[in-house]
Amino acid sequence: PPEARATLALIEDGGPFPFSRDGITFQNRERLLPQKARDYYSEYTVITPGESDRGARRIIVGEAGELYYTADHYASFAWIEMP
């Protein structure tokens, strides 16, 4: 979604982010992403129009720069390929 592009731009710029929890460690409890060290992944909110809170959409960033998107609060992930 277009909001994900905005979040990707914020990540690239280093913020500022709209929520205090943006940039926290994503723990991969669901084990749907490749297993890495505990603090390997960070998560960022993708704004959901009409939501009054953070909503369910996130971008997950790995230390090596890999990017994943979830629209369903970690139930599934799609790999983001950057041009």
Buried (B, 14 or more C-beta within 10 A) or exposed (E): EEBBEEBBEBBEEEEEBEEEEBBEEBEBEEEEBEEEEEEBBBBBBBBBEEEEEBBBBBBBBBEEEBBBBBBEEBEEBEEBEEE
